[in-house]
Amino acid sequence: MLKETQPKTLITWGAKDVKFNADGARAYLRDLPNAELHLLDAGHFAAEEKTRDIALLILNFLE
């Protein structure tokens, strides 16, 4: 579905996540080559570790 519809996509991911490593984030780019990918200096709980950074990325993405 992603490959077919190409929705505008923002991906934020913890670069230090040992459960879902950065390769998992990059895999989305195979189907969504125009996606905006940000590998953050965070682990598995990036949303809690980098809340403000992610919030700014979302606001900029939505502009």
PQR file with spaces between the fields and no chain letter, atoms N, CA, C, O and H, PARSE charges and radii, in Angstrom:
ATOM       1  N    MET     1       0.816   -1.182    0.000 -0.4000 1.5000
ATOM       2  CA   MET     1       0.000    0.000    0.000 -0.0000 2.0000
ATOM       3  C    MET     1       0.869    1.258    0.000  0.5500 1.7000
ATOM       4  O    MET     1       0.579    2.210   -0.725 -0.5500 1.4000
ATOM       5  N    LEU     2       1.924    1.269    0.802 -0.4000 1.5000
ATOM       6  CA   LEU     2       2.790    2.441    0.856 -0.0000 2.0000
ATOM       7  C    LEU     2       3.458    2.695   -0.487  0.5500 1.7000
ATOM       8  O    LEU     2       3.506    3.828   -0.966 -0.5500 1.4000
ATOM       9  H    LEU     2       2.160    0.496    1.391  0.4000 1.0000
ATOM      10  N    LYS     3       3.968    1.637   -1.083 -0.4000 1.5000
ATOM      11  CA   LYS     3       4.650    1.766   -2.367 -0.0000 2.0000
ATOM      12  C    LYS     3       3.698    2.292   -3.441  0.5500 1.7000
ATOM      13  O    LYS     3       4.083    3.095   -4.291 -0.5500 1.4000
ATOM      14  H    LYS     3       3.928    0.717   -0.694  0.4000 1.0000
ATOM      15  N    GLU     4       2.464    1.830   -3.385 -0.4000 1.5000
ATOM      16  CA   GLU     4       1.473    2.209   -4.388 -0.0000 2.0000
ATOM      17  C    GLU     4       0.966    3.639   -4.191  0.5500 1.7000
ATOM      18  O    GLU     4       0.812    4.373   -5.168 -0.5500 1.4000
ATOM      19  H    GLU     4       2.151    1.178   -2.694  0.4000 1.0000
ATOM      20  N    THR     5       0.708    4.044   -2.960 -0.4000 1.5000
ATOM      21  CA   THR     5       0.089    5.353   -2.710 -0.0000 2.0000
ATOM      22  C    THR     5       1.076    6.486   -2.430  0.5500 1.7000
ATOM      23  O    THR     5       0.734    7.654   -2.612 -0.5500 1.4000
ATOM      24  H    THR     5       0.834    3.448   -2.166  0.4000 1.0000
ATOM      25  N    GLN     6       2.291    6.163   -1.994 -0.4000 1.5000
ATOM      26  CA   GLN     6       3.330    7.151   -1.708 -0.0000 2.0000
ATOM      27  C    GLN     6       2.838    8.313   -0.847  0.5500 1.7000
ATOM      28  O    GLN     6       2.947    9.470   -1.254 -0.5500 1.4000
ATOM      29  H    GLN     6       2.569    5.214   -1.847  0.4000 1.0000
ATOM      30  N    PRO     7       2.296    8.020    0.339 -0.5600 1.5000
ATOM      31  CA   PRO     7       1.864    9.117    1.203  0.2800 2.0000
ATOM      32  C    PRO     7       3.069    9.915    1.704  0.5500 1.7000
ATOM      33  O    PRO     7       4.158    9.367    1.875 -0.5500 1.4000
ATOM      34  N    LYS     8       2.867   11.198    1.936 -0.4000 1.5000
ATOM      35  CA   LYS     8       3.921   12.016    2.514 -0.0000 2.0000
ATOM      36  C    LYS     8       4.201   11.433    3.901  0.5500 1.7000
ATOM      37  O    LYS     8       3.277   11.260    4.696 -0.5500 1.4000
ATOM      38  H    LYS     8       1.982   11.643    1.798  0.4000 1.0000
ATOM      39  N    THR     9       5.466   11.130    4.197 -0.4000 1.5000
ATOM      40  CA   THR     9       5.785   10.372    5.405 -0.0000 2.0000
ATOM      41  C    THR     9       6.966   10.959    6.148  0.5500 1.7000
ATOM      42  O    THR     9       7.990   11.296    5.553 -0.5500 1.4000
ATOM      43  H    THR     9       6.217   11.270    3.552  0.4000 1.0000
ATOM      44  N    LEU    10       6.810   11.077    7.456 -0.4000 1.5000
ATOM      45  CA   LEU    10       7.874   11.481    8.370 -0.0000 2.0000
ATOM      46  C    LEU    10       8.217   10.271    9.227  0.5500 1.7000
ATOM      47  O    LEU    10       7.336    9.660    9.833 -0.5500 1.4000
ATOM      48  H    LEU    10       5.979   10.803    7.940  0.4000 1.0000
ATOM      49  N    ILE    11       9.492    9.929    9.275 -0.4000 1.5000
ATOM      50  CA   ILE    11       9.953    8.807   10.095 -0.0000 2.0000
ATOM      51  C    ILE    11      10.952    9.353   11.109  0.5500 1.7000
ATOM      52  O    ILE    11      11.978    9.919   10.731 -0.5500 1.4000
ATOM      53  H    ILE    11      10.208   10.425    8.782  0.4000 1.0000
ATOM      54  N    THR    12      10.655    9.184   12.389 -0.4000 1.5000
ATOM      55  CA   THR    12      11.611    9.509   13.446 -0.0000 2.0000
ATOM      56  C    THR    12      11.936    8.211   14.165  0.5500 1.7000
ATOM      57  O    THR    12      11.045    7.419   14.472 -0.5500 1.4000
ATOM      58  H    THR    12       9.822    8.724   12.696  0.4000 1.0000
ATOM      59  N    TRP    13      13.203    8.002   14.427 -0.4000 1.5000
ATOM      60  CA   TRP    13      13.637    6.691   14.923 -0.0000 2.0000
ATOM      61  C    TRP    13      14.829    6.879   15.840  0.5500 1.7000
ATOM      62  O    TRP    13      15.680    7.734   15.595 -0.5500 1.4000
ATOM      63  H    TRP    13      13.927    8.646   14.178  0.4000 1.0000
ATOM      64  N    GLY    14      14.891    6.094   16.880 -0.4000 1.5000
ATOM      65  CA   GLY    14      16.057    6.117   17.764 -0.0000 2.0000
ATOM      66  C    GLY    14      17.215    5.363   17.140  0.5500 1.7000
ATOM      67  O    GLY    14      17.132    4.153   16.932 -0.5500 1.4000
ATOM      68  H    GLY    14      14.200    5.400   17.079  0.4000 1.0000
ATOM      69  N    ALA    15      18.286    6.066   16.842 -0.4000 1.5000
ATOM      70  CA   ALA    15      19.450    5.446   16.203 -0.0000 2.0000
ATOM      71  C    ALA    15      20.107    4.397   17.097  0.5500 1.7000
ATOM      72  O    ALA    15      20.790    3.497   16.608 -0.5500 1.4000
ATOM      73  H    ALA    15      18.354    7.049   17.010  0.4000 1.0000
ATOM      74  N    LYS    16      19.901    4.516   18.398 -0.4000 1.5000
ATOM      75  CA   LYS    16      20.516    3.578   19.346 -0.0000 2.0000
ATOM      76  C    LYS    16      19.545    2.488   19.799  0.5500 1.7000
ATOM      77  O    LYS    16      19.823    1.782   20.769 -0.5500 1.4000
ATOM      78  H    LYS    16      19.347    5.247   18.795  0.4000 1.0000
ATOM      79  N    ASP    17      18.428    2.344   19.122 -0.4000 1.5000
ATOM      80  CA   ASP    17      17.427    1.331   19.474 -0.0000 2.0000
ATOM      81  C    ASP    17      17.996   -0.054   19.168  0.5500 1.7000
ATOM      82  O    ASP    17      18.298   -0.362   18.015 -0.5500 1.4000
ATOM      83  H    ASP    17      18.202    2.917   18.335  0.4000 1.0000
ATOM      84  N    VAL    18      18.142   -0.883   20.191 -0.4000 1.5000
ATOM      85  CA   VAL    18      18.702   -2.220   19.972 -0.0000 2.0000
ATOM      86  C    VAL    18      17.630   -3.236   19.591  0.5500 1.7000
ATOM      87  O    VAL    18      17.954   -4.292   19.047 -0.5500 1.4000
ATOM      88  H    VAL    18      17.897   -0.634   21.128  0.4000 1.0000
ATOM      89  N    LYS    19      16.368   -2.941   19.863 -0.4000 1.5000
ATOM      90  CA   LYS    19      15.282   -3.859   19.502 -0.0000 2.0000
ATOM      91  C    LYS    19      14.860   -3.674   18.052  0.5500 1.7000
ATOM      92  O    LYS    19      14.661   -4.650   17.329 -0.5500 1.4000
ATOM      93  H    LYS    19      16.104   -2.083   20.305  0.4000 1.0000
ATOM      94  N    PHE    20      14.722   -2.418   17.627 -0.4000 1.5000
ATOM      95  CA   PHE    20      14.364   -2.085   16.246 -0.0000 2.0000
ATOM      96  C    PHE    20      15.441   -1.142   15.736  0.5500 1.7000
ATOM      97  O    PHE    20      15.303    0.078   15.827 -0.5500 1.4000
ATOM      98  H    PHE    20      14.883   -1.625   18.215  0.4000 1.0000
ATOM      99  N    ASN    21      16.507   -1.706   15.201 -0.4000 1.5000
ATOM     100  CA   ASN    21      17.662   -0.882   14.838 -0.0000 2.0000
ATOM     101  C    ASN    21      17.381    0.011   13.628  0.5500 1.7000
ATOM     102  O    ASN    21      16.332   -0.093   12.992 -0.5500 1.4000
ATOM     103  H    ASN    21      16.620   -2.697   15.127  0.4000 1.0000
ATOM     104  N    ALA    22      18.317    0.872   13.333 -0.4000 1.5000
ATOM     105  CA   ALA    22      18.158    1.869   12.273 -0.0000 2.0000
ATOM     106  C    ALA    22      17.916    1.245   10.901  0.5500 1.7000
ATOM     107  O    ALA    22      17.341    1.893   10.027 -0.5500 1.4000
ATOM     108  H    ALA    22      19.169    0.957   13.850  0.4000 1.0000
ATOM     109  N    ASP    23      18.338    0.016   10.699 -0.4000 1.5000
ATOM     110  CA   ASP    23      18.063   -0.648    9.422 -0.0000 2.0000
ATOM     111  C    ASP    23      16.559   -0.791    9.191  0.5500 1.7000
ATOM     112  O    ASP    23      16.091   -0.754    8.053 -0.5500 1.4000
ATOM     113  H    ASP    23      18.805   -0.510   11.409  0.4000 1.0000
ATOM     114  N    GLY    24      15.812   -0.955   10.276 -0.4000 1.5000
ATOM     115  CA   GLY    24      14.359   -1.036   10.177 -0.0000 2.0000
ATOM     116  C    GLY    24      13.762    0.270    9.673  0.5500 1.7000
ATOM     117  O    GLY    24      12.811    0.263    8.892 -0.5500 1.4000
ATOM     118  H    GLY    24      16.192   -0.985   11.201  0.4000 1.0000
ATOM     119  N    ALA    25      14.314    1.378   10.117 -0.4000 1.5000
ATOM     120  CA   ALA    25      13.845    2.687    9.660 -0.0000 2.0000
ATOM     121  C    ALA    25      14.187    2.884    8.187  0.5500 1.7000
ATOM     122  O    ALA    25      13.363    3.344    7.397 -0.5500 1.4000
ATOM     123  H    ALA    25      15.087    1.384   10.752  0.4000 1.0000
ATOM     124  N    ARG    26      15.402    2.530    7.841 -0.4000 1.5000
ATOM     125  CA   ARG    26      15.839    2.694    6.433 -0.0000 2.0000
ATOM     126  C    ARG    26      15.041    1.798    5.480  0.5500 1.7000
ATOM     127  O    ARG    26      14.890    2.124    4.303 -0.5500 1.4000
ATOM     128  H    ARG    26      16.071    2.157    8.483  0.4000 1.0000
ATOM     129  N    ALA    27      14.543    0.695    5.977 -0.4000 1.5000
ATOM     130  CA   ALA    27      13.769   -0.225    5.138 -0.0000 2.0000
ATOM     131  C    ALA    27      12.521    0.457    4.570  0.5500 1.7000
ATOM     132  O    ALA    27      12.094    0.144    3.459 -0.5500 1.4000
ATOM     133  H    ALA    27      14.666    0.430    6.933  0.4000 1.0000
ATOM     134  N    TYR    28      11.945    1.374    5.319 -0.4000 1.5000
ATOM     135  CA   TYR    28      10.777    2.100    4.810 -0.0000 2.0000
ATOM     136  C    TYR    28      11.101    2.863    3.532  0.5500 1.7000
ATOM     137  O    TYR    28      10.237    3.056    2.677 -0.5500 1.4000
ATOM     138  H    TYR    28      12.292    1.629    6.222  0.4000 1.0000
ATOM     139  N    LEU    29      12.347    3.291    3.410 -0.4000 1.5000
ATOM     140  CA   LEU    29      12.735    4.083    2.240 -0.0000 2.0000
ATOM     141  C    LEU    29      12.699    3.280    0.937  0.5500 1.7000
ATOM     142  O    LEU    29      12.668    3.861   -0.149 -0.5500 1.4000
ATOM     143  H    LEU    29      13.049    3.134    4.104  0.4000 1.0000
ATOM     144  N    ARG    30      12.702    1.971    1.039 -0.4000 1.5000
ATOM     145  CA   ARG    30      12.574    1.156   -0.185 -0.0000 2.0000
ATOM     146  C    ARG    30      11.219    1.397   -0.839  0.5500 1.7000
ATOM     147  O    ARG    30      11.123    1.507   -2.062 -0.5500 1.4000
ATOM     148  H    ARG    30      12.727    1.499    1.920  0.4000 1.0000
ATOM     149  N    ASP    31      10.176    1.478   -0.021 -0.4000 1.5000
ATOM     150  CA   ASP    31       8.834    1.720   -0.546 -0.0000 2.0000
ATOM     151  C    ASP    31       8.484    3.199   -0.581  0.5500 1.7000
ATOM     152  O    ASP    31       7.630    3.619   -1.362 -0.5500 1.4000
ATOM     153  H    ASP    31      10.255    1.389    0.972  0.4000 1.0000
ATOM     154  N    LEU    32       9.135    3.985    0.253 -0.4000 1.5000
ATOM     155  CA   LEU    32       8.844    5.417    0.347 -0.0000 2.0000
ATOM     156  C    LEU    32      10.127    6.228    0.171  0.5500 1.7000
ATOM     157  O    LEU    32      10.618    6.820    1.132 -0.5500 1.4000
ATOM     158  H    LEU    32       9.829    3.644    0.887  0.4000 1.0000
ATOM     159  N    PRO    33      10.671    6.261   -1.042 -0.5600 1.5000
ATOM     160  CA   PRO    33      11.956    6.930   -1.246  0.2800 2.0000
ATOM     161  C    PRO    33      11.933    8.428   -0.950  0.5500 1.7000
ATOM     162  O    PRO    33      12.990    9.024   -0.739 -0.5500 1.4000
ATOM     163  N    ASN    34      10.764    9.042   -0.929 -0.4000 1.5000
ATOM     164  CA   ASN    34      10.663   10.476   -0.641 -0.0000 2.0000
ATOM     165  C    ASN    34      10.330   10.763    0.814  0.5500 1.7000
ATOM     166  O    ASN    34      10.096   11.915    1.181 -0.5500 1.4000
ATOM     167  H    ASN    34       9.906    8.558   -1.101  0.4000 1.0000
ATOM     168  N    ALA    35      10.308    9.739    1.637 -0.4000 1.5000
ATOM     169  CA   ALA    35      10.013    9.935    3.051 -0.0000 2.0000
ATOM     170  C    ALA    35      11.116   10.758    3.703  0.5500 1.7000
ATOM     171  O    ALA    35      12.271   10.728    3.279 -0.5500 1.4000
ATOM     172  H    ALA    35      10.498    8.804    1.339  0.4000 1.0000
ATOM     173  N    GLU    36      10.740   11.481    4.726 -0.4000 1.5000
ATOM     174  CA   GLU    36      11.693   12.263    5.507 -0.0000 2.0000
ATOM     175  C    GLU    36      12.091   11.412    6.713  0.5500 1.7000
ATOM     176  O    GLU    36      11.268   11.146    7.589 -0.5500 1.4000
ATOM     177  H    GLU    36       9.801   11.505    5.071  0.4000 1.0000
ATOM     178  N    LEU    37      13.347   10.991    6.754 -0.4000 1.5000
ATOM     179  CA   LEU    37      13.840   10.104    7.811 -0.0000 2.0000
ATOM     180  C    LEU    37      14.790   10.856    8.729  0.5500 1.7000
ATOM     181  O    LEU    37      15.713   11.531    8.272 -0.5500 1.4000
ATOM     182  H    LEU    37      14.016   11.207    6.042  0.4000 1.0000
ATOM     183  N    HIS    38      14.553   10.732   10.032 -0.4000 1.5000
ATOM     184  CA   HIS    38      15.422   11.334   11.039 -0.0000 2.0000
ATOM     185  C    HIS    38      15.816   10.260   12.038  0.5500 1.7000
ATOM     186  O    HIS    38      14.973    9.746   12.773 -0.5500 1.4000
ATOM     187  H    HIS    38      13.804   10.184   10.404  0.4000 1.0000
ATOM     188  N    LEU    39      17.095    9.924   12.063 -0.4000 1.5000
ATOM     189  CA   LEU    39      17.632    8.999   13.056 -0.0000 2.0000
ATOM     190  C    LEU    39      18.144    9.843   14.211  0.5500 1.7000
ATOM     191  O    LEU    39      19.126   10.574   14.076 -0.5500 1.4000
ATOM     192  H    LEU    39      17.780   10.342   11.465  0.4000 1.0000
ATOM     193  N    LEU    40      17.476    9.736   15.332 -0.4000 1.5000
ATOM     194  CA   LEU    40      17.773   10.588   16.479 -0.0000 2.0000
ATOM     195  C    LEU    40      18.738    9.915   17.441  0.5500 1.7000
ATOM     196  O    LEU    40      18.834    8.689   17.488 -0.5500 1.4000
ATOM     197  H    LEU    40      16.679    9.142   15.442  0.4000 1.0000
ATOM     198  N    ASP    41      19.447   10.727   18.202 -0.4000 1.5000
ATOM     199  CA   ASP    41      20.376   10.230   19.215 -0.0000 2.0000
ATOM     200  C    ASP    41      19.553    9.761   20.413  0.5500 1.7000
ATOM     201  O    ASP    41      19.501   10.422   21.450 -0.5500 1.4000
ATOM     202  H    ASP    41      19.369   11.723   18.163  0.4000 1.0000
ATOM     203  N    ALA    42      18.916    8.616   20.246 -0.4000 1.5000
ATOM     204  CA   ALA    42      18.005    8.069   21.260 -0.0000 2.0000
ATOM     205  C    ALA    42      17.944    6.559   21.099  0.5500 1.7000
ATOM     206  O    ALA    42      18.437    5.992   20.123 -0.5500 1.4000
ATOM     207  H    ALA    42      18.958    8.079   19.404  0.4000 1.0000
ATOM     208  N    GLY    43      17.331    5.936   22.078 -0.4000 1.5000
ATOM     209  CA   GLY    43      17.144    4.485   22.044 -0.0000 2.0000
ATOM     210  C    GLY    43      15.734    4.118   21.642  0.5500 1.7000
ATOM     211  O    GLY    43      15.102    4.805   20.839 -0.5500 1.4000
ATOM     212  H    GLY    43      16.931    6.396   22.870  0.4000 1.0000
ATOM     213  N    HIS    44      15.241    3.014   22.215 -0.4000 1.5000
ATOM     214  CA   HIS    44      13.931    2.471   21.861 -0.0000 2.0000
ATOM     215  C    HIS    44      12.783    3.420   22.197  0.5500 1.7000
ATOM     216  O    HIS    44      11.761    3.423   21.511 -0.5500 1.4000
ATOM     217  H    HIS    44      15.754    2.456   22.867  0.4000 1.0000
ATOM     218  N    PHE    45      12.945    4.219   23.240 -0.4000 1.5000
ATOM     219  CA   PHE    45      11.887    5.139   23.661 -0.0000 2.0000
ATOM     220  C    PHE    45      12.202    6.559   23.197  0.5500 1.7000
ATOM     221  O    PHE    45      12.206    7.497   23.994 -0.5500 1.4000
ATOM     222  H    PHE    45      13.775    4.216   23.797  0.4000 1.0000
ATOM     223  N    ALA    46      12.460    6.701   21.919 -0.4000 1.5000
ATOM     224  CA   ALA    46      12.829    8.000   21.345 -0.0000 2.0000
ATOM     225  C    ALA    46      11.767    9.061   21.607  0.5500 1.7000
ATOM     226  O    ALA    46      12.105   10.221   21.843 -0.5500 1.4000
ATOM     227  H    ALA    46      12.456    5.939   21.272  0.4000 1.0000
ATOM     228  N    ALA    47      10.506    8.693   21.571 -0.4000 1.5000
ATOM     229  CA   ALA    47       9.434    9.668   21.787 -0.0000 2.0000
ATOM     230  C    ALA    47       9.516   10.279   23.189  0.5500 1.7000
ATOM     231  O    ALA    47       9.131   11.432   23.384 -0.5500 1.4000
ATOM     232  H    ALA    47      10.231    7.750   21.379  0.4000 1.0000
ATOM     233  N    GLU    48      10.006    9.524   24.153 -0.4000 1.5000
ATOM     234  CA   GLU    48      10.163   10.065   25.501 -0.0000 2.0000
ATOM     235  C    GLU    48      11.512   10.751   25.691  0.5500 1.7000
ATOM     236  O    GLU    48      11.627   11.701   26.465 -0.5500 1.4000
ATOM     237  H    GLU    48      10.319    8.587   23.995  0.4000 1.0000
ATOM     238  N    GLU    49      12.529   10.269   24.985 -0.4000 1.5000
ATOM     239  CA   GLU    49      13.864   10.840   25.121 -0.0000 2.0000
ATOM     240  C    GLU    49      14.031   12.134   24.328  0.5500 1.7000
ATOM     241  O    GLU    49      14.774   13.024   24.742 -0.5500 1.4000
ATOM     242  H    GLU    49      12.436    9.497   24.357  0.4000 1.0000
ATOM     243  N    LYS    50      13.364   12.240   23.223 -0.4000 1.5000
ATOM     244  CA   LYS    50      13.535   13.379   22.305 -0.0000 2.0000
ATOM     245  C    LYS    50      12.192   14.015   21.954  0.5500 1.7000
ATOM     246  O    LYS    50      11.944   14.367   20.801 -0.5500 1.4000
ATOM     247  H    LYS    50      12.761   11.518   22.886  0.4000 1.0000
ATOM     248  N    THR    51      11.331   14.160   22.956 -0.4000 1.5000
ATOM     249  CA   THR    51       9.975   14.656   22.732 -0.0000 2.0000
ATOM     250  C    THR    51       9.965   15.998   22.004  0.5500 1.7000
ATOM     251  O    THR    51       9.254   16.154   21.012 -0.5500 1.4000
ATOM     252  H    THR    51      11.532   13.874   23.893  0.4000 1.0000
ATOM     253  N    ARG    52      10.728   16.945   22.473 -0.4000 1.5000
ATOM     254  CA   ARG    52      10.745   18.287   21.857 -0.0000 2.0000
ATOM     255  C    ARG    52      11.283   18.238   20.435  0.5500 1.7000
ATOM     256  O    ARG    52      10.741   18.884   19.538 -0.5500 1.4000
ATOM     257  H    ARG    52      11.305   16.818   23.279  0.4000 1.0000
ATOM     258  N    ASP    53      12.340   17.481   20.231 -0.4000 1.5000
ATOM     259  CA   ASP    53      12.917   17.368   18.884 -0.0000 2.0000
ATOM     260  C    ASP    53      11.896   16.785   17.911  0.5500 1.7000
ATOM     261  O    ASP    53      11.739   17.279   16.795 -0.5500 1.4000
ATOM     262  H    ASP    53      12.781   16.957   20.959  0.4000 1.0000
ATOM     263  N    ILE    54      11.214   15.748   18.335 -0.4000 1.5000
ATOM     264  CA   ILE    54      10.222   15.109   17.475 -0.0000 2.0000
ATOM     265  C    ILE    54       9.048   16.048   17.240  0.5500 1.7000
ATOM     266  O    ILE    54       8.527   16.120   16.127 -0.5500 1.4000
ATOM     267  H    ILE    54      11.341   15.347   19.242  0.4000 1.0000
ATOM     268  N    ALA    55       8.628   16.766   18.273 -0.4000 1.5000
ATOM     269  CA   ALA    55       7.531   17.718   18.113 -0.0000 2.0000
ATOM     270  C    ALA    55       7.880   18.775   17.064  0.5500 1.7000
ATOM     271  O    ALA    55       7.042   19.119   16.231 -0.5500 1.4000
ATOM     272  H    ALA    55       9.052   16.707   19.177  0.4000 1.0000
ATOM     273  N    LEU    56       9.100   19.286   17.098 -0.4000 1.5000
ATOM     274  CA   LEU    56       9.530   20.278   16.102 -0.0000 2.0000
ATOM     275  C    LEU    56       9.572   19.682   14.703  0.5500 1.7000
ATOM     276  O    LEU    56       9.183   20.333   13.733 -0.5500 1.4000
ATOM     277  H    LEU    56       9.781   19.007   17.775  0.4000 1.0000
ATOM     278  N    LEU    57      10.043   18.444   14.600 -0.4000 1.5000
ATOM     279  CA   LEU    57      10.064   17.782   13.296 -0.0000 2.0000
ATOM     280  C    LEU    57       8.648   17.623   12.751  0.5500 1.7000
ATOM     281  O    LEU    57       8.415   17.824   11.559 -0.5500 1.4000
ATOM     282  H    LEU    57      10.359   17.915   15.388  0.4000 1.0000
ATOM     283  N    ILE    58       7.709   17.265   13.612 -0.4000 1.5000
ATOM     284  CA   ILE    58       6.318   17.111   13.183 -0.0000 2.0000
ATOM     285  C    ILE    58       5.755   18.457   12.722  0.5500 1.7000
ATOM     286  O    ILE    58       5.131   18.542   11.664 -0.5500 1.4000
ATOM     287  H    ILE    58       7.899   17.102   14.580  0.4000 1.0000
ATOM     288  N    LEU    59       5.977   19.502   13.513 -0.4000 1.5000
ATOM     289  CA   LEU    59       5.456   20.822   13.121 -0.0000 2.0000
ATOM     290  C    LEU    59       6.033   21.281   11.792  0.5500 1.7000
ATOM     291  O    LEU    59       5.305   21.795   10.942 -0.5500 1.4000
ATOM     292  H    LEU    59       6.484   19.433   14.372  0.4000 1.0000
ATOM     293  N    ASN    60       7.336   21.100   11.605 -0.4000 1.5000
ATOM     294  CA   ASN    60       7.965   21.480   10.333 -0.0000 2.0000
ATOM     295  C    ASN    60       7.435   20.626    9.175  0.5500 1.7000
ATOM     296  O    ASN    60       7.229   21.127    8.069 -0.5500 1.4000
ATOM     297  H    ASN    60       7.927   20.682   12.294  0.4000 1.0000
ATOM     298  N    PHE    61       7.222   19.367    9.434 -0.4000 1.5000
ATOM     299  CA   PHE    61       6.717   18.459    8.417 -0.0000 2.0000
ATOM     300  C    PHE    61       5.322   18.864    7.958  0.5500 1.7000
ATOM     301  O    PHE    61       4.997   18.764    6.775 -0.5500 1.4000
ATOM     302  H    PHE    61       7.389   18.960   10.332  0.4000 1.0000
ATOM     303  N    LEU    62       4.504   19.318    8.894 -0.4000 1.5000
ATOM     304  CA   LEU    62       3.128   19.668    8.594 -0.0000 2.0000
ATOM     305  C    LEU    62       2.971   21.039    7.925  0.5500 1.7000
ATOM     306  O    LEU    62       1.900   21.356    7.409 -0.5500 1.4000
ATOM     307  H    LEU    62       4.768   19.399    9.855  0.4000 1.0000
ATOM     308  N    GLU    63       4.022   21.840    7.931 -0.4000 1.5000
ATOM     309  CA   GLU    63       3.926   23.168    7.302 -0.0000 2.0000
ATOM     310  C    GLU    63       3.694   23.093    5.819  0.5500 1.7000
ATOM     311  O    GLU    63       3.592   24.126    5.157 -0.5500 1.4000
ATOM     312  H    GLU    63       4.892   21.582    8.350  0.4000 1.0000
